[in-house]
Amino acid sequence: MATTLPSIIYRTIIRNVDRYVPNHLRPIWEHEAGPKTVFFWAPAIKWSLVIAGISDIARPVENLSIGQTISLTATGLIWSRYSLVIIPKNWSLFSVNFFVATTQITQLCRIIIYHHQQQQPQPQRKQLEQQQQSSITI
């Protein structure tokens, strides 16, 4: 089987770093879901979805996609469950997916509240918006 260039580079880096890992960090370094595996790096990179979800809280709710929010919520929930069923349990994968689901559930609640408010008659909607603005400034 032909080895790809990224694989060669990765193995070279790991082999060189391996020499400098202190003995007290060896158990983490050598763990089945440690930094030498995709089980570590995939959740580490996935934290960017959590950061994006948190930054979306500042976005106007009318600009949020309900389809994308539902799919990210489902992804977070499904992978949270999966990470606790596999052997070894991957707590890093669980935590990132739990937070992906949590941030997206928050966004989903914002979208639902927004659409509910849009269906109300105009005078009621203005009164609700004023109440929300006054509660935010307090």
NUTORLO-745191 format. One record per residue (C-alpha): x, y, z; chain; residue number from 0; residue in one letter. Coordinates in nm, 4 decimals. Example, Ala and Ser with C-alpha at 12.3 -4.5 7.8 and 13.67 -1.06 7.14 Angstrom:
<<1.2300,-0.4500,0.7800>,'A',0,'a'>,
<<1.3670,-0.1060,0.7140>,'A',1,'s'>,
This chain:
<<0.0000,0.0000,0.0000>,'A',0,'m'>,
<<0.1378,0.3393,-0.0965>,'A',1,'a'>,
<<0.1929,0.5830,0.1880>,'A',2,'t'>,
<<0.0745,0.9357,0.1243>,'A',3,'t'>,
<<0.2855,1.2435,0.1876>,'A',4,'l'>,
<<0.0649,1.3790,0.4704>,'A',5,'p'>,
<<0.0895,1.0412,0.6436>,'A',6,'s'>,
<<0.4683,1.0432,0.6144>,'A',7,'i'>,
<<0.4854,1.3986,0.7501>,'A',8,'i'>,
<<0.2525,1.3114,1.0403>,'A',9,'y'>,
<<0.4514,1.0017,1.1385>,'A',10,'r'>,
<<0.7784,1.1966,1.1217>,'A',11,'t'>,
<<0.6414,1.4710,1.3462>,'A',12,'i'>,
<<0.5029,1.2190,1.5981>,'A',13,'i'>,
<<0.8308,1.0240,1.6018>,'A',14,'r'>,
<<1.0278,1.3442,1.6703>,'A',15,'n'>,
<<0.7880,1.4781,1.9339>,'A',16,'v'>,
<<0.7688,1.1349,2.0978>,'A',17,'d'>,
<<1.1262,1.1720,2.2240>,'A',18,'r'>,
<<1.0425,1.4878,2.4187>,'A',19,'y'>,
<<0.7235,1.3763,2.5955>,'A',20,'v'>,
<<0.7952,1.3612,2.9707>,'A',21,'p'>,
<<0.7361,1.0317,3.1523>,'A',22,'n'>,
<<0.4502,1.1711,3.3619>,'A',23,'h'>,
<<0.2620,1.2606,3.0382>,'A',24,'l'>,
<<0.3290,0.9246,2.8678>,'A',25,'r'>,
<<-0.0048,0.7695,2.9727>,'A',26,'p'>,
<<-0.1951,1.0529,2.8028>,'A',27,'i'>,
<<0.0376,1.0525,2.5013>,'A',28,'w'>,
<<0.0074,0.6756,2.4542>,'A',29,'e'>,
<<-0.3680,0.6543,2.5308>,'A',30,'h'>,
<<-0.5946,0.4896,2.2710>,'A',31,'e'>,
<<-0.7682,0.8250,2.2236>,'A',32,'a'>,
<<-0.4590,1.0382,2.2847>,'A',33,'g'>,
<<-0.2865,1.3016,2.0708>,'A',34,'p'>,
<<-0.1350,1.0387,1.8413>,'A',35,'k'>,
<<-0.4798,0.9450,1.7073>,'A',36,'t'>,
<<-0.7689,1.0910,1.5112>,'A',37,'v'>,
<<-0.9801,1.0323,1.8231>,'A',38,'f'>,
<<-0.8004,1.3279,1.9780>,'A',39,'f'>,
<<-0.7689,1.5606,1.6803>,'A',40,'w'>,
<<-1.1216,1.5282,1.5413>,'A',41,'a'>,
<<-1.2858,1.6597,1.8621>,'A',42,'p'>,
<<-1.0131,1.9227,1.8994>,'A',43,'a'>,
<<-1.0920,2.0630,1.5539>,'A',44,'i'>,
<<-1.4677,2.0280,1.6097>,'A',45,'k'>,
<<-1.4512,2.2877,1.8882>,'A',46,'w'>,
<<-1.4579,2.5416,1.6044>,'A',47,'s'>,
<<-1.8273,2.4516,1.5573>,'A',48,'l'>,
<<-1.8923,2.5358,1.9217>,'A',49,'v'>,
<<-1.7111,2.8679,1.8844>,'A',50,'i'>,
<<-1.9110,2.9443,1.5683>,'A',51,'a'>,
<<-2.2356,2.8542,1.7492>,'A',52,'g'>,
<<-2.1512,3.0851,2.0370>,'A',53,'i'>,
<<-2.0620,3.3685,1.7999>,'A',54,'s'>,
<<-2.3961,3.3155,1.6195>,'A',55,'d'>,
<<-2.5726,3.4262,1.9373>,'A',56,'i'>,
<<-2.4813,3.7816,1.8350>,'A',57,'a'>,
<<-2.6318,3.7361,1.4865>,'A',58,'r'>,
<<-2.9829,3.8600,1.4143>,'A',59,'p'>,
<<-3.2183,3.5655,1.4506>,'A',60,'v'>,
<<-3.3734,3.6212,1.1062>,'A',61,'e'>,
<<-3.0321,3.5379,0.9534>,'A',62,'n'>,
<<-3.0104,3.1951,1.1191>,'A',63,'l'>,
<<-3.0822,2.8830,0.9155>,'A',64,'s'>,
<<-3.3338,2.6499,1.0794>,'A',65,'i'>,
<<-3.2194,2.3558,0.8638>,'A',66,'g'>,
<<-2.8549,2.3998,0.9544>,'A',67,'q'>,
<<-2.9417,2.4468,1.3211>,'A',68,'t'>,
<<-3.1520,2.1286,1.3290>,'A',69,'i'>,
<<-2.8801,1.9259,1.1559>,'A',70,'s'>,
<<-2.6080,2.0498,1.3890>,'A',71,'l'>,
<<-2.8325,1.9761,1.6894>,'A',72,'t'>,
<<-2.8963,1.6224,1.5631>,'A',73,'a'>,
<<-2.5269,1.5729,1.4890>,'A',74,'t'>,
<<-2.4322,1.6852,1.8389>,'A',75,'g'>,
<<-2.6870,1.4575,2.0045>,'A',76,'l'>,
<<-2.6101,1.1506,1.7910>,'A',77,'i'>,
<<-2.2317,1.1788,1.8281>,'A',78,'w'>,
<<-2.2618,1.2486,2.2009>,'A',79,'s'>,
<<-2.4378,0.9163,2.2402>,'A',80,'r'>,
<<-2.1969,0.7371,2.0081>,'A',81,'y'>,
<<-1.8910,0.8621,2.1963>,'A',82,'s'>,
<<-2.0150,0.6897,2.5119>,'A',83,'l'>,
<<-2.0922,0.3592,2.3389>,'A',84,'v'>,
<<-1.7605,0.3054,2.1606>,'A',85,'i'>,
<<-1.4630,0.1414,2.3271>,'A',86,'i'>,
<<-1.2677,0.3179,2.4577>,'A',87,'p'>,
<<-1.5180,0.5841,2.5602>,'A',88,'k'>,
<<-1.4104,0.9114,2.4080>,'A',89,'n'>,
<<-1.4900,1.1824,2.6627>,'A',90,'w'>,
<<-1.3323,1.4510,2.4471>,'A',91,'s'>,
<<-1.5666,1.3621,2.1608>,'A',92,'l'>,
<<-1.8589,1.3537,2.4041>,'A',93,'f'>,
<<-1.7860,1.6973,2.5479>,'A',94,'s'>,
<<-1.7456,1.8721,2.2128>,'A',95,'v'>,
<<-2.0634,1.7168,2.0732>,'A',96,'n'>,
<<-2.2558,1.7948,2.3910>,'A',97,'f'>,
<<-2.1591,2.1612,2.3510>,'A',98,'f'>,
<<-2.2388,2.1569,1.9770>,'A',99,'v'>,
<<-2.5878,2.0295,2.0631>,'A',100,'a'>,
<<-2.6286,2.2779,2.3493>,'A',101,'t'>,
<<-2.5324,2.5827,2.1438>,'A',102,'t'>,
<<-2.7576,2.4744,1.8583>,'A',103,'q'>,
<<-3.0528,2.4032,2.0899>,'A',104,'i'>,
<<-3.0094,2.7588,2.2173>,'A',105,'t'>,
<<-3.0200,2.8867,1.8591>,'A',106,'q'>,
<<-3.3222,2.6694,1.7824>,'A',107,'l'>,
<<-3.5077,2.8200,2.0800>,'A',108,'c'>,
<<-3.4238,3.1688,1.9521>,'A',109,'r'>,
<<-3.5584,3.0800,1.6061>,'A',110,'i'>,
<<-3.8805,2.9292,1.7464>,'A',111,'i'>,
<<-3.9440,3.2325,1.9694>,'A',112,'i'>,
<<-3.8767,3.4663,1.6767>,'A',113,'y'>,
<<-4.1197,3.2833,1.4460>,'A',114,'h'>,
<<-4.3813,3.2698,1.7212>,'A',115,'h'>,
<<-4.3507,3.6471,1.7715>,'A',116,'q'>,
<<-4.3787,3.7078,1.3968>,'A',117,'q'>,
<<-4.7159,3.5306,1.3907>,'A',118,'q'>,
<<-4.8659,3.7596,1.6557>,'A',119,'q'>,
<<-5.0655,4.0716,1.5602>,'A',120,'p'>,
<<-4.8581,4.3882,1.5083>,'A',121,'q'>,
<<-4.9579,4.5780,1.8308>,'A',122,'p'>,
<<-4.8802,4.2755,2.0502>,'A',123,'q'>,
<<-4.5472,4.2246,1.8766>,'A',124,'r'>,
<<-4.4386,4.5849,1.9397>,'A',125,'k'>,
<<-4.5354,4.5529,2.3058>,'A',126,'q'>,
<<-4.3324,4.2291,2.3389>,'A',127,'l'>,
<<-4.0310,4.3872,2.1684>,'A',128,'e'>,
<<-4.0467,4.6834,2.4068>,'A',129,'q'>,
<<-4.0656,4.4492,2.7052>,'A',130,'q'>,
<<-3.7669,4.2518,2.5768>,'A',131,'q'>,
<<-3.5647,4.5687,2.5173>,'A',132,'q'>,
<<-3.6404,4.6973,2.8677>,'A',133,'s'>,
<<-3.5467,4.3634,3.0254>,'A',134,'s'>,
<<-3.2179,4.3569,2.8335>,'A',135,'i'>,
<<-3.1149,4.7045,2.9456>,'A',136,'t'>,
<<-3.1914,4.6357,3.3117>,'A',137,'i'>,
